[in-house]
Amino acid sequence: MAFDSIMVFHDRFRNHILPDKIHMLSVCFLVPDLRREYGGCAGNIAYNLALLGGDPLPMAAVGKDFEPYRAWLEQRGIPCTHIEVYEDNYTAQAFITTDLDDNQITAFHPGAMDHAHRQALPLDAGVSIGMVAPDGREGMLEHAAQFAAAGIPFIFDPGQGLPMFGSEEIQAFIEQANWITVNDYEWELIHERTGLDERQVAAKVEALIITRGARGSAIYTAGKCIEVPVAKATEVVDPTGCGDAYRGGLLWGLMNDQDWETTGRVASLMGAIKVAHAGTQNHHFSGQEFAARFHQEFGCAL
């Protein structure tokens, strides 16, 4: 769980950063546009799964400033039972400044997220499928091990947390997980650190899902590769959170025993719907609207 403070600089960073003075950088950017969004992978994925009619149960460590976010989630029927507040910390926060070339400078404060390892999985909560998404380093390691020990199938989704882990740790995640989902950059990092290719990793799990932005995604499963087409966005407004929307679609497909072709297309459409909206939790649709859009995009019924 995190708060995202998103600012827009109405100029270009390159006009104000002198390359030969980078060693003594001291700059200030005037940002007249500012919005604060609810974010973080756990919140975003839960929001998208709930939109599809799923029953998310997010688990996260948050700080003393979490109450507005809690109210937002509860208004949308997302339980906060397993979200633990640490009063001496702030909730994780990202401060993102974007210029007119869409370059970004981001500062991230982990805050309470560093306490994630102090939470144990709620094994008595009827969890059928889990996901280990970006979190505190020790929390990701321990929660993956807890899922595996309890026999609860889970998705390993390292995201921006992947650089925290070395070869042996990544290989341990692969051995424990049932599914792995990464974007193409994260996949290259896994390949570089483990020496394993797509087929080798896919042979160790039920499916390896690699997203490729505007080029769609690929699902390696049962000795084959399923190419998932990209759904067309009505407009491109904000790519932040598209990966989390995609993962909400994956979870929905797995929870509803859908085949991979359908699951991948649901996930793709979720990403396309999200990219047309600013922020990570500002898109809405009814089940009927989603089914109609699915038929329009892919020519088949959901």
N, C-alpha and C positions, 0 to 999 in steps of 0.2 A: 504494500500500500504506500502511495506517495502522493504528495501535492506537486503539481507542475506549474511553475510560474513562467509564463511564456511572454517574451517581450520582442518587439519589432523595432529595429534600428533603421530609420529611413535614409540610409546611405549604404556605402559599401565598406566593409572592414579594411579592404586593401587601400582605401584612400586615407586611412588614419594610422596604419601600422607601417613604420619604416623598416624595410628588411635589414638594413645595416645597423639598426638599433634594437633588434629583437632581444638582445642580451640584457637590455635595460628597459624593458617594456613598462610603460605607465600610461594607460589610456582610460578614458571614460566615454561611454556611449550614451547619448540622450535617447531614451526609449519612451516616447509618448504613448505607445500602445502597450497595454499590459492586461493579461487575463490570467486568472488562477483556475486551474482545472483539477478535477479528481483524476488520479492516475495510479501508476504502479501496476505491474503485471497481474497480481492477484485480483485487484479490483477490476481491471479492464476485462480480464478473461471471464470473471464471474458475471459482470454486466452483460457481456455478449452471450454467454450461455443462458442466462435468464431470459434474454430477449427471444431466444429460440424455444423457450418453454422448459429448459433444463432446471435442475435443482443444484446450484452451486453451493459449496460450503467453503468459503475462503478461510485460510489460516495465515495470520501475519502478526508481526510485532509492530505496534504503533506507539505514538507519543501522546503527550498531554493535550495536543492541539487537534486530536482526531474527531471530536464530537460532530462537527458539521458533516464530515465524510460519513460517519456512522448513520446520521439521520438520512442522508442521501441514499445509502444502500438499503436501509430498512424500509424507506418509502417504496422501494422497488422490489420488496419481498426477498432481499438477499440477507440471510442471517449473519450476524456478527458474533455468534456464540464463541467462535474460536479465534477471535481477534483480541490479542492481549495488549493492554495499555501499560506502558512504562512511563510513569509520571516524571521521571528525571530527564526524559528525552523528548525531542520533537519527532514527529513522523518524518520519514524519509522525504527529502525535497529536492527537486531538480529546478535549477534556474537557467532557462534557455533563452539566449538572445539570437535572433535571426536577422540577417541583413537583406538587402534587396537582391542579392545573388543567391539567396537561400542557403548561404553559409551559416553555420551555427557555432556558437561558443556556449558550452554548458558547464555549469558547476553543480556537482551532486553531493548532497549531504545525506549519508546513510541513516543517521539518527538511530531510532529504535530498531531499525532493521538488523543492526549488529547483535541484537539479542534473540534473533530467530531460533538459534540452536537451543534455547532454553524451553522451547515448546515441543511437546511430543505429539505425534499424530493421534487424533481422537479415534481409537480403534473400536470404540463402542457406538460410533455415530452412524453406522450403516453405510460407510463409504464403499462404493463399488469400483470406482476408478479414481486415480490420483494424478496429480501433475506436480513435478518439481520444476518450478520456474525461477527466474533470477531472484536471489534473496541474499542474505548473509552467507558467506562462504561455508562456515561450519554448519549452518542450518541446512543448506543444500545437501551436504555430505550426509548428515545424520538423518534427514527426512527420506532420502533415497534408500538408505540402509533400513530404515523402519518400514517403509513400504514393502521392500523385498522380504524382510523377515516375517511380516504379517501375511504375505502372499496376496497383497492387494496390487493388481496390475496398475502401472503408472507410466505416464509420458515424461521423458526427460527433455526439458525445454530450457537449455542453459542461457540462451539469449546473450545479453551484454555481460553476463556473469562468467562466460566461458573462459576469458583470459586468466581467471583466478586459478585455474586448474592445470596441472601438469599431465603428462602422458598417462601415468599409472592411474591417476584419479579419473581421467576421462574414460579409460578402458574399464574401470570399475563401474562407472555409471552405465556404460554400454552393457555390461554383463548383468546388471541389476534390472534395467528398464525393460518394459515390454514394447514401447514405441519411443522413437527419437524424432524430434522436429527441430529444425534449424533453418536459418536462411543460407544463401549461397556463400556469403562471407564466413559465417560461422562454420559451415561445412569445410571450407578450405583450411580453417584453423584446426579442426579435428583431424583432417587428413594429414596436415603437416606435423601435428604432435604425436599421432599414433602410427602413421604409415599405412593405415587401413584405407581401402577404397570403398565406394558405395556398396558393392556387392558383398564385400567382407563384413561390413557393419550390418547390412540388412540380413545377413545370414544368422546374426546373433540375436536379432529382435524380430518382432512380428511385422514391423514396418519402419522404414526410415523415410521421413518426409522432408524434402528440401524445397523451400520456397525461393522463387527467383523474381520477385517483384512483378514488373509488367510482362515478364516472359512466362508467367504461370508458375506451376510447381510440379514436382515429380515425386511419386510415391513408389519406393522400392519395397516390394513385398512378394513373398512366395516365388522367388526366382525371376520376377519380371519387374519392369518399370512402367508405371501408369502415368502418362502425361496428363496433367490437369490443366485445362485451358483457363486463361484469366477471364474473369467477368468484367464487362465494360463498366467503368464508373461514369455516372452522369456528369460529374466534373471532378477535377482533382483540386482539393482544398488543403488537406493536411494529412500527410502519410503517417504521422505519429499514432501508434496504437493499431495499425493495420495488422501487424503480426499477431497481436493479442486477439483481435477479432477473428482472424483465421483459426487460431487455436481454440477459440470458443466453438467454432464450427466443427473442428476435429472431435472435440469432446462430445458434442451433441451426436455426431455420427456413431461414435463408439458406444455411447450409452444407449443408442437406439438400434444397435445391430445392423447398421447400414453397410452396404458394400463400399469398397474404397473409391470407386468411381463417383458414387453419390456423395460420400463424405467429403471428398476433395472438392467437389463442385459447391457444396454448401459452404465450406470454408472459404473458397475463392470468392463467392458472392458476399460473404460477410465482410471480407476485406474491401471489396468494391463499394459497398454501402458506407463503410466507415470513412474511406478516403474522401468522400464528398462532404464531410462535416468537419468543422474545426473542433479540436479536442478529442479525447478518447472515449467519452461516454455521453455524447450528445446526439447520437443517431437513434431513431425509433422506427418500429414497423410492427404491424400485426402479423399473425401467422398467415392470414389470407394474402396479405400484401407480399410477404416473402415468397410464398408458393407461386404467386403470379409472376413475380420477377424471376424466379428460378426457371419457370417454363419459358419465359421470354428470352432468357440468356442462353439456355442449353437445349431448348426444343423438346423437353420431356417433363413429365409430371414428377413432383416431389412426393 
